[in-house]
């Protein structure tokens, strides 16, 4: 096992652990969503990179494909969750947004 692969695996696992702590500690939906998507994506890419250094050829290419797919689909999923939360009826705690540009754009379209 190469030293670089070991370092990437440990860094990726630590990064995902920090993301989990962020999801538990942050106050509102958007901050939790940020921790759940950005940090876990980076952590997973580090883990995949570490695993790819241990593999050769076709297996490493499969890991690269997994990384590309995660990198493409995670932001889309986060956007859909954020939009659903924004449009949800009821009181959703949104402390970090001071200006609601989406609401203003929707009233103009109507």
TALIN-V32448 format. One record per residue. N is the residue number from 1. RES is the residue in one letter. SS is DSSP state (helix for helix, strand for strand, loop for the rest). PHI is phi in radians with two decimals (999 if undefined). OMEGA is omega in whole degrees, -180 to 180 (* if undefined). Layout:
N;RES;SS;PHI;OMEGA
N;RES;SS;PHI;OMEGA
This chain:
1;X;loop;999;-177
2;X;loop;-1.39;-179
3;X;helix;-1.15;180
4;X;helix;-1.12;178
5;X;helix;-1.10;178
6;X;helix;-1.12;180
7;X;helix;-1.12;179
8;X;helix;-1.10;179
9;X;helix;-1.10;-180
10;X;helix;-1.19;177
11;X;helix;-1.08;179
12;X;helix;-1.11;179
13;X;helix;-1.14;177
14;X;helix;-1.13;180
15;X;helix;-1.14;178
16;X;helix;-1.15;177
17;X;helix;-1.11;176
18;X;helix;-1.10;177
19;X;helix;-1.11;179
20;X;helix;-1.12;177
21;X;helix;-1.11;177
22;X;helix;-1.09;179
23;X;helix;-1.10;180
24;X;helix;-1.33;-172
25;X;helix;-1.62;-176
26;X;loop;-1.21;-172
27;X;loop;-1.45;-171
28;X;loop;-1.90;-173
29;X;helix;-1.12;-175
30;X;helix;-1.20;178
31;X;helix;-1.17;177
32;X;helix;-1.13;179
33;X;helix;-1.11;178
34;X;helix;-1.08;180
35;X;helix;-1.15;-177
36;X;helix;-1.26;-176
37;X;helix;-1.78;-175
38;X;helix;-1.16;-176
39;X;helix;-1.21;-180
40;X;helix;-1.22;177
41;X;helix;-1.12;178
42;X;helix;-1.11;179
43;X;helix;-1.07;179
44;X;helix;-1.14;178
45;X;helix;-1.13;176
46;X;helix;-1.15;178
47;X;helix;-1.11;179
48;X;helix;-1.11;177
49;X;helix;-1.11;177
50;X;helix;-1.14;178
51;X;helix;-1.20;-179
52;X;helix;-1.17;177
53;X;helix;-1.20;-180
54;X;helix;-1.55;-177
55;X;loop;-1.88;180
56;X;loop;-2.32;169
57;X;loop;1.08;-172
58;X;helix;-1.12;-180
59;X;helix;-1.16;177
60;X;helix;-1.16;177
61;X;helix;-1.15;177
62;X;helix;-1.13;177
63;X;helix;-1.13;177
64;X;helix;-1.12;177
65;X;helix;-1.12;177
66;X;helix;-1.05;179
67;X;helix;-1.08;179
68;X;helix;-1.14;-180
69;X;helix;-1.13;177
70;X;helix;-1.14;-180
71;X;helix;-1.10;180
72;X;helix;-1.49;-173
73;X;helix;-1.56;-178
74;X;helix;-1.11;177
75;X;helix;-1.11;179
76;X;helix;-1.15;178
77;X;helix;-1.11;179
78;X;helix;-1.13;178
79;X;helix;-1.10;180
80;X;helix;-1.14;177
81;X;helix;-1.14;179
82;X;helix;-1.08;178
83;X;helix;-1.20;178
84;X;helix;-1.13;178
85;X;helix;-1.15;-179
86;X;helix;-1.11;-178
87;X;helix;-1.55;-177
88;X;loop;-1.18;176
89;X;loop;-1.27;180
90;X;loop;1.81;-176
91;X;loop;-1.73;175
92;X;loop;-1.77;-178
93;X;loop;-1.23;179
94;X;loop;-2.20;-177
95;X;loop;-1.40;-171
96;X;loop;-1.44;179
97;X;loop;-1.64;176
98;X;loop;-1.76;178
99;X;loop;-2.09;-179
100;X;loop;-1.78;-178
101;X;helix;-1.21;179
102;X;helix;-1.16;179
103;X;helix;-1.11;179
104;X;helix;-1.11;179
105;X;helix;-1.22;179
106;X;helix;-1.22;179
107;X;helix;-1.27;177
108;X;helix;-1.23;-179
109;X;helix;-1.19;-175
110;X;loop;-1.32;*
